[in-house]
Amino acid sequence: MVSPSLNSARTLVLDVANSSGLEDWAPELQKTKVYERILLDLILGELPAGARLDEQSLAARYDMGLAGVRDALGRLALEGLVIRRARSGTMVAPLDLVELRQGYEARVLIEPHCACLAARNASKAEAQAMYDVFAEGEAAARTCDLPALVAMDLRFHALVARASGNLALARILIPLQHKAARFWVFSFNGATEQELLDEIEEHRQVARVIAGGDAAASRAAMLKILNVQPEAQTRPHVGAA
């Protein structure tokens, strides 16, 4: 049976389920809430790769109904985060380094463009919401609060994708971000408080330039978050496989 979540004492709001503009995944729905809680536990490794997921155990773990759990698992299966098979049930998808590399290459192409579009299309309220995501960032960095930092990161990137105004890109990008986050948590243990603060500031800078309507600066700032130098995309990759 699945053990109780380490985050059961608090609910961290991700606000990512409706980033694709699907009305049937509104934030107030039970299936949305359980989807985001399972998602966070998948990313944090509380539901580890290869673990079997029993619907009734998950319903008890999150104090949610079976229908919401089934819907949530169905969506997570579409994202490739869980695997559902007719007779063997549902399990957490393995961590695949090839898939990570391919997903990263796709994000480098898509996410800076989304930031560019957001600079053109985002309202003042949307840009402010991106910045406000990290209102508790310093406190989370100081206490090494991994669940809070992951939740902030997911919310931020979902807001940028949503503010691009291109739902087709958002639908592609959000699952890629979720998969990447599963690997990001492994690098967290070696991060210093200052490194975490620097990452938070890089994200805030994206929000600032989007608010200023500077498309080129928004693209460059997002590339920095992805650890890519803008000029690297224009140079040939010598010896690339």
Disulfide bonds with the S-S distance in Angstrom:
none
